[in-house]
Structure formats: structure tokens, C-alpha cells
């Protein structure tokens, strides 16, 4: 089974403090987004990719990333929305109701997702309806209210959600449209599906699957690449 991949890459990256949006910052001589797209473009388990970009960056993305790298599976670059949830909804609307397979939703600035996990994520979503990649919390977590610790949750039950998050396209489309109609804002796509009462599996991912949003993250990413080259 192959899947469609939606890549939201419409973020402004204010925390990065750079002159350009974070997805176009250079990492080993290529934009971060280029590394992410290459991961899925080279996978036999992906049949098409839809990039969701700020409207005024669509031409730049096509020219400087898709064409320059010769990415074959990028079917379209479409305009994003005000927030990530709006961008993903635009992507699902682009796919239309005819799309009934599995769709993966992956952040454009997560270039280190292990390619070996693409097929298991797709398989879990096809079987269960939804699947999130994540890692178990390592630190002790405190619930704090007004500067005071209220509780210490059992960390053995806590996971950090990452992307990709994969779903039956019909299911995640319904979840997004219902959230839109009700004015609900979720912190990720899985939270919208969870509102419907649908099951979502958790698949163990990698602590290297970082989201590059700050200058410190970029330094870590460069270290990861240097280590890969050394090996």
C-alpha cells in the first residue's frame, strides 16, 4: 500500500529569528524543506506529495526546492492558511472526497524521520484508522498552575507526539471539517480525530525526529548530519 503525504510548510518561524522562513534555512547546503521532501520522494511507499506553502512563496518553493532537486513525486504546491490547522485543511480539500486511502501529515521542518518507519505508519493507519509517531517522555513532568506544582503525572504513560501522523483520508477530513465548523483548535491532527472518538495508535519513533524551530535546533540538526557523514 502507498500513501499520499501532506507537508505543511507555511510557518513563519518567528522563534528562529532569521530573515527567511525556517523551512528555507540551509542545512548542509540545502533548504531544510528539501531534506524533508527527499525523504518521502525516495520512498516506495509514497505515491504523491502535496506541499502546503505561504501563497507568496509557492514559486520560490517550486523553483528552489522541487525543480532544483528534481523531486518527482511532488504533485502540487498549494497555499496554506493562517495557522497549521488551516493549512492541513486546505491540503485535505485539495485531495477531495475521491481520495480514500491513507494520508500522512508531516511537518516540513522534521527532516530526520527514519524512512524505515514510513511503511509501518501507513500499515497501522490502514488497520486502525489513525497512527501517530512519538517517543516516551524521559524527564519528570510537572503540572503547574499559577506558578505552583499541582501534580506529577506518571511519565510511563506520557508520550511526546511527533509527525508523521497518518490517517484514513476520509476520517481525518471529517475531523478537520467538524473542527472547522465548531471553531475548535487542536494542537495536532490526532487531537481532532480523537474528538470523534476514533482510535489512534502510537508508534515509537526516534528522539532524532526533531522539529527545527529555534537556532538551537538548527545546531542539533547540523550535529546529526555531521555524525551521519562521519559514519
Secondary structure, DSSP 4 states (H G I P E B T S, - for coil): --EEEEEEE----GGGT-SS-GGGSEETTEEHHHHHHHHHHT-TTEEEEEEEE-GGGHHHHIIIIIIHHT-SSEEEEEE--SSHHHHHHHHHHHH-TT--SEEEE--TT-TT--GGGHHHHHHHHHHHSEEEEEEE--S---EEETTEEEE---GGG-EEEEEEEEEEHHHHHHHHHHHHHHT---SSHHHHHHTTT---EEEE--TT-----SHHHHHHHHHHHHHHHH-
